[in-house]
């Protein structure tokens, strides 16, 4: 069973009031967030539900300035810009009255937030009376043109499947450390690594080739010098053997 819960309570007391009752044992730890403050809450050890954040669900599937209504067997919640703006309990004996009252409040909040009109109000229903609840919602969410503005976001099983559990301090720290190393490595590679790589691969290789060419040229010069010296020595020896003819005077 999937259980969607609110995770942006105004205070620690509101958070604990929603989750904790006397018969529950503090067996399953969960975190809620408000104004960047993290609060611990506990869920019953008797539940086998998979817990997902309603606010994270809204953030994943809805753009800015869009509404999400979540209706369960005992609760009606309105989210706007991924924040909970209204939450009320539903009495199963007076479900129609409670629903219509909550829908009117939804319309009022929508008008205040959108300047008088809104195109769509998305909803998610997790109730055993889903068809009846959905019909009540649609019949009471019509605009001036008598068009229904309530639109289903989808089935809960499909929506919550990709969502991850809320971060614990350990998982959040691990992600932070990993991200820091990744960013640090990227910056080092940009400012230092590329230059070092270029110096090591390209410049050293070109200097080695130049040194090799210079060495070969030096060897050729030495050979040419030896050949020149030998030629000069032979020329000297040959010229010394020759005698110039005497010049006769008339």
C-alpha positions, 0 to 999 in steps of 0.5 A, spaced: 500 500 500 502 506 498 501 512 503 502 519 501 504 524 506 505 531 507 512 533 509 512 541 509 509 542 516 509 549 519 512 546 526 515 540 529 509 540 533 504 540 527 509 534 524 508 530 530 501 531 531 500 528 524 504 522 525 504 520 532 499 517 537 499 513 543 498 506 540 504 507 535 511 505 537 517 509 534 519 504 529 520 507 523 524 514 522 522 519 517 524 526 516 520 532 514 522 539 512 520 546 513 524 553 512 530 548 511 529 545 518 529 538 518 524 535 523 524 527 525 517 524 525 515 517 527 510 512 523 507 506 526 511 499 526 504 496 524 504 499 518 506 496 511 505 502 507 510 505 503 511 512 505 512 518 499 512 525 500 506 529 497 510 535 496 515 531 492 510 528 488 507 535 486 514 538 485 516 532 480 510 533 476 507 540 476 510 546 473 510 553 477 503 556 479 499 550 478 495 546 484 495 539 486 489 536 490 490 530 494 484 526 497 484 520 501 479 517 505 480 522 511 484 528 508 483 533 503 490 537 501 491 543 497 498 544 494 500 550 490 507 551 488 509 545 491 507 547 498 501 545 502 496 551 503 490 548 506 489 541 509 483 538 512 480 532 515 474 529 512 469 525 516 466 519 512 459 520 515 459 527 511 464 526 506 459 530 501 459 536 505 466 536 507 468 535 500 464 541 497 466 545 503 474 544 501 472 545 494 470 552 495 476 553 499 480 551 493 476 555 488 478 561 493 485 560 494 486 559 486 482 565 485 487 569 490 493 566 487 492 566 479 488 573 479 481 570 478 482 564 474 485 558 473 486 553 467 487 547 471 487 544 478 490 537 478 488 532 483 490 525 486 485 521 489 487 515 494 480 513 496 476 507 496 470 511 494 474 514 488 469 514 483 464 518 488 469 523 490 472 524 483 465 525 481 463 530 486 470 534 485 469 534 477 461 537 478 464 542 483 470 545 479 467 548 473 469 555 470 465 560 468 464 557 461 461 550 465 468 547 463 471 542 468 478 544 470 479 538 475 484 534 471 487 527 474 494 527 475 494 519 474 494 513 478 498 513 485 501 507 483 504 510 477 506 517 480 510 514 486 514 509 483 519 513 480 520 517 487 526 516 491 525 516 499 527 522 503 534 523 504 537 521 511 543 525 514 547 520 511 545 519 504 545 527 504 552 527 506 554 522 501 551 526 496 554 532 498 561 529 499 560 526 492 558 532 489 564 536 492 569 531 489 566 531 482 566 539 482 573 540 485 575 535 480 572 538 474 575 545 476 582 542 477 582 539 470 579 545 467 585 550 471 591 545 472 589 538 469 589 540 461 595 544 462 599 539 465 596 534 460 598 538 454 605 540 457 606 532 458 604 530 452 605 535 446 611 539 449 615 534 451 614 530 445 616 536 440 622 537 444 624 530 444 624 530 436 627 537 436 633 534 440 633 528 436 634 532 430 639 536 433 643 530 435 643 527 428 645 534 425 651 534 430 653 528 427 653 530 420 657 536 421 662 532 425 662 527 419 663 533 414 668 536 418 672 529 418 671 528 411 674 536 410 680 535 414 682 528 410 681 532 403 685 538 406 691 533 408 690 529 401 691 536 397 697 538 401 700 532 400 699 532 393 701 539 392 707 538 395 710 533 390 709 537 385 714 542 382 713 548 378 717 549 371 723 554 371 721 560 368 726 562 362 728 569 361 730 571 354 
